[in-house]
Amino acid sequence: MPSGTHPTPASPAPGAPARRDPVRYLYLAVLAAVVLGVVVGLAAPDFATDLKPLGTGFVNLIKMMISPIIFLTVTLGIGSVARAAKVGKVGLLAIGYFLVMSTFALAIGLAVGNVLHPGDGLHLTSAQTGAAHKAASGGENTTDFLLGIIPTTLPSALTEGQVLQTLLVALLAGFALQSIGPAGEPIRGALELVQRWVFRILAMIMWAAPVGAFGAMAAVVGATGWSALRGLLVIMLGFYVTCALFVFVVLGAVLWLTARISILSLLRYLGREFLLILSTSSSESALPRLIAKMEHLGVSRPVVGITVPTGYSFNLDGTAIYLTMATLFIASAQDKPLSLASQLSLLLFMIIASKGAAGVSGAGLATLAGGLQSHRPELVDGVGFIVGIDRFMSEARALTNFAGNAVATVVIGSWTKEFDTERARSVLSGAEPFNEITQIDTDENRPLEDATPAPA
């Protein structure tokens, strides 16, 4: 979003008729399918294990979308970084901050996942997986591995299902697009249009999630009984706790040390946005309101205009934690634990591949499947194990991502002396409430076109 443009209101005015979101019915259907799958798995385990192809089919549909999603999100993501970096100090500080916080999120997710071992005892290898034949085809040395990353042709990187080849081509395409400069805007616009088209296809595929969740859950419970439910409960609760620790401990400490603002007061100020995200399971739904509220809080418009949109693509703390814990769960559930080196390389790939896909339903599953396909293809079928609880984890991901971007905006504003601390204290205390009707900051003492906050 250009720094000189004020955001358009995202929500209808009070009293306007609410538009029903059909995706809510999808999530209700997934929840019902999970419950039904558990019942069938416990009541008729032999029949339930025969339902495994339903889950496998859904995973295969997700795998079908991996290459185009990774290519488009990484290519456009690099373009976004380039545009932000051109702004100068703010863009570079934001990107550096996002990298550091993503590392913290990964570290916390790895630590909790390796302590909990949520998939231990499920022993799903023989009963649930069907991709081991790829991994058993023989090893390869380092030279073969590196040469295998280079595709035969440029288009083949998108058609042969080799995810590392797709990532290489996406990186080259992104840097090439950046080097073209303003003349590349038509290409960037076309890619953004194609990305919308691809994500629309993914959204259509997600309507098959209830069937996939039913088949996968029934097969898992039928094969393992109550232990499967225990493992899913452990990873879900562990994920919630991990996200809470990251927000209140890590982000809270950074916010206080940088701006002397309590994380609780900032989260309270953004309470309506959190409710909106909770109802839609997507942080994208609150993006325009976050921009407007950060300006009202006292962060200058240029900092908000650079940090918030860039953070929505590159500051995915909740997604980093999710990918970490889901990967460890899938590996341990199939008795194929990952070494620390394998965990780091796999998750580094996932973080790169997920850039630009924030807020898109199903993108988390696609990124998870893509990472496993590229590093440990024998584990890909395990993605079906967590389809049923992905909805609940998606909410925590979105809330954590949103909190991380709000804190990042205040932190970057403080570092660049573009944050009015006194105004922030006044706003957070309730003395200067946000205008929920116009969602536009019209404070006469702080004009929209010439906002010059006092030094922090």
N, C-alpha and C positions, 0 to 999 in steps of 0.2 A: 504493500500500500504506500503510495507516495506520501512524503512527510507533510506536504501542504494540503492534503485532502482530509476533510473530517469524515469519520465513519458514518455510514448510513445506519439508522436504527435497525436492530435485528429483530425486535419483538413487536407485536402489534400493541396498540394502545390499550389501556385497561378498558374492558367492556366490549372489545372486539371479539367476534366469534372465534373460538379456538379451532385450529385445524387439526384434525385427527391424524396422527402419524401411523401409517400402516405397519411400520417396522415394529411397533409395540406389539402387534398381534403376532408377528413372527417370533419375538422373544417369548411370548406366552406359549406359543406352540412348541418352541424348543424346550421350555420348562416342562410342559405336559409330556412331551416325548421322552424326556429324561426319566420322569417318574414312571411312565409306562414301561420303559426299558428296564428299570430296576425291578419292577413287579414281575415282568416276564422272565427276567434273568433268574430271579429267586424261585418263581413258581415252576418254570419249565426250562431248566438249564440246558438240556440237550437241544431243544428247539431253539433256544436263544443263541447258542453258539453258531447255529446255521444262519443267523441273521447278519453275520459279520460282513458279507458283501455289500450290505446297505451302507455301512460306515466306510468301507473301502471305496465304494463308488463316489461318495461325497468328497473324500480326501483326494481322489483322482481329479475331480472337477476343480478343486482348489489348486492342485499341482499344475493343471492346465494353464492357470493364470499367472504362474510365478514369473516366467520370463518377461512377458510384457509389462507387468507391474514393476519389477525391479528395473528394467531398462528405462521406463518413463520417469519413475520417481527419482532415481539417481541422476539421470540426465538433467531433469528440471531442477533438482535440488542443488546441483553444482552451479547452475545458472543463478539460483537465488543467492547462494553464498557470494558469487562474483558481484552481483548487484549490491549486496550489502557491504562487501569489502570496499567498493568504490566510494562509499560514503565516508570512509576513513576510520577514524578512531573508534567510533561507536560500533561499527560493523565488526571490526577486528576484536574488540573487547567482548562483544556478544558471542562471537564464534568460539573464542578461547574459553569463555565461561561455560558455554554449552558442552564443550569437550570435557572439561574438568568435571562438571556435574554428572555427565553421562558415565564417566569413569567411576565416580562415587556410587552411582546407582547400580552399576554392574558389580562392583565390589560387594555391596551390601546384599544384593541378590545371590551372588555366589556363596557368600558366607552363610546366609540363612539356609539356602538350598542344600549345602553340604552338611549342615548340622541336622536338618530335619529328615533328609533322605525320604521324601514323601512316597516314592514309588517302591520302596523296599518291600519285599515279601509278596508282590503281585505275581511274579514269574510268568509274564505274558508272552515270553519268547516263542514257545512252540504253539501256543493256542491262538495267538492274535496277530503275529506278524507274517508278512508275505513278501517282503522286499529283500530278504537276506540273500537271495540268489545273485543280486547285483554285487553285493559286498564279497561274496564267496568266489567271484570269478578270477581272483588272483590279485596279488599286490603289484605295486608299481614303484619304481625308484623316484628320486626327487626330480631328475631330469625329465622323465616321462610325465610327471605331474605338472611341471611348469610348462612343458610344451603343450600339454593337453588343455591349458587355459586359453591358448590361441585358437580361435575358430578357423574352420576351413575357408569360409566366406563370411562377409559381414552379416548377411541375412541368416546364415545357419546358426549364429549365436542365439537367435530368437526362436528357432524352430526345433533344435535338437535336444532341448531340455537340459543342457549343460549350464548350470547356474553361474559358475565362475566365468565362463565365456561371456555370458550375458553381462555380468558385472564389469568385465574388462571393456567390452564395447560401450557400455553405458558411461564409464569414466572417460573414455576417449571422446565420445560424442558430446558429453557435457563440457569438457575443457575446450573442444573445438568450437562449440556454440558460444562459449564465453569469449573466445578470442576474436570472434567475428565482430563483436561489439553491437552497436545499435542496429546494424544491418541484419542481425540475426533475430530481431524481434518477431518477424513473420514466422520463422521456423519455431521459435519458442511458443508463439501463440497457437500454431498448428499442433505442436506436441501437447500443449495443455488441453486442447480440444480432444485429441486422441486419448489422453489420460482420463478425461471425464467419461468418454465412451467405454474405455476398458473397465473403469470402476463401476459403470452402470451394468456391464456384463457380470461383474463380480457380485453386485447387489442382487441380480437375478438368481445367480447360483446360490446365494445365501438363503433363498427361500426353500432350498432343498435341505437346509440344516436340520429341521425337525426329523426328517427321515434318516439322515445320517446319524444324528444324535441318538435316535431310538435304536438303530442297528448296532452302533458302536457300544452303547451303554448296555444293551441286552447281552451282547456277546461277552463283554468284559465281566459283567456280574455273573453271567451263566458259567463262566470259566473259573472265576475266583471267589464268588460269593461275597460275603460282607467285607472282606479285606479290600476289595476295589473301592467300596464306598468310603472306607476309612482313609485310603490313600488320597482320594479326591477331596475329602473334607480337610485333610492335613494340608494339601497344597493350596487350597482356596483360603483357609484361615491364615496359613503362613504368609501368603501373598498380601492379604490385608494388613497383617501386622508389619510386614516389611515396608509396605508403602507408607503406613503411619509413622514408622520410625524415621524413614527418609524425610518426610514432610516436616515433622515436628522437631526432630533432632538436627538433621543436616541442614535443611532449608531454614529452619528456625534460627540456628546458630549463625548462618551466613547473613541472614536478614538483620539480625540484631547487631552483629559486629560491624556491618557495613552502614546501616541506616538508623540504628537504634530504634527499630520498630518491632513490636511483638508480632510473631507469626499468627497468634490467635486474633489480634485486632485486624490484621489484613484479611484473614479468612472470613471473619465476621462481616467485613465490609463487602466481600464478594459472595455473600451468602446466597443471593438470588441466582447468581451465575452457577453456583454449585448445584442448586436444585434443578436448574435447567439442564445441566450436564447429566445429573443423576436420572432424569426422566428420558433423556435421549441417548445416553451412553456414548456421547461424542462431545469432545471438547470444542470441536469446530462450531457447534451451535452457539457458543458463548463468545466467539472471537470478536465480533463487532462491539459487544458490550464491554469486553475487557479493554479494548483500545480506548473507548470512551471513558471508562472508569479510571484507567491509569492516568489519562490526561487530567481528569477532574481531581485526582489524588495529588497532583503536583509534579508529575514527570513531564518534561517538555515534549512537544509534539514530534520533533525529529527523532528523539530517542524511542518514543513509543512506536512511531511509524516504522522504525528499523527493527527493533528488538522483538516486538510481538509477532509479526508475520514470520520472521526468520526462526523464532523459537518454536512456532507451531510445526515447522518442518524438521528442526534440528535439535530441539531440547525435549526429547521424549523420555523423561526419566522413568515414568510408569511403564512404558513399553520396554525399556531396558530391563527392568526388574522382572517383568512378565516373561520375556524371552529367556532370561536366565533360569528362572525357576521351572518354567514349562519344559525346557530342554533337559534339565537334570531329572525331572519327574519321568519323562518319557524314557530316558536312557536307563534309569534305575528300575523302572517297571518292567523293562524287557531284559533285565540282567545283563546289560551292556553299559556299565558305568563309564563315564568319560574321565580321562586324566585331566589334570589342571591345565596342561598345555592345550589339550583338545578343546576344553571349555573356553579358554580365552580366544583361540583362533576362530572357533565357531561363532561365538557371541560378537566378536568384532565384526565379522561378516554380516551378522544379522542387524547390527546397529547401522552399518553403512547402507544395507539394503532397505531398511525401513524408513530412511529419510524421505520426507515429502508425502508419506502415506498416512499421516496422522488424521484421526477422525473418520476414517473410512471403514465401514463395517466389513469385517472379514480380512482386512489387510494384515492384522496381527497373525492370523492363522496362515495366510499366504507367506509371510516373511518367515515364520517358524518352519513351515514345510520347505521353503526354499533353502534355508540354512542347513537343515538336516539332509536334504537331497544333495547338496554340494559337498558335505563333509562326511556324513554317515547315512548313506541311502537306506541301509537296513533298518533305520529307526523311523522312516517317514510315516509308515502306517500308524505309528503311535500317536500321531496328531489327532486321530479319531478318538482317542481316549479322553481328551479334554474338550471336545466340541460341546458337550453338554454343560460344562461350567464356564465356558469362555465368555458367555454373556455377563456373568457375575464378575469375572476378572476384568472384563472390558470396562465396567463402570469404575473400578478402582484405578485402572490405567488412565482413563480420561481425567478423573479427578486429580490424580497425581501429576499428570502432564500439565494441567491447567494451573495448579498451584505452583509448579516449577516455573512456568512462564510469567506468572504474576510477580513472583519473587525476583526473577531475572530482570524484569523491567525496572523495578525499584533499585536493584543493585547496580545495574549499568547506569541508571540515572545518577546515582550517588557518586560513582566513580568518575563520571564525566562532568560533575558539578551542574547537572541539569535536572536536579530534583529539589523541590521546595519543601524542606523538612517541616517548617512551621505550618504551611498549608496542609500537609499530610496529617499532622497531629490534629488540626482543626477538623479535617474531614473525618478522620477515624473516630474522633470524639463525638461526632454527630452534629457539630456546630454548622457545618456546611454540607448538607445532604445532597446526594446525587439526584438530579432531576429525572425521575423514572418515565416521565411523559415524553419529553423531547430527547432525552439521552444526549443532550448537547450542553457543554460547559459554557454558560453565558455570563460568567462572573465579570462584571464591569471592571473590576480591578485587575483582571487577568484576561485581556482580550484574546480571542481565538487566533488572530493572525499575528500577534506579537507577544506570545507568551514568553516572558523572561523570568524564570523562577529565581528566587534568592539562592545563593550558594548554600550547599548542605553543610 
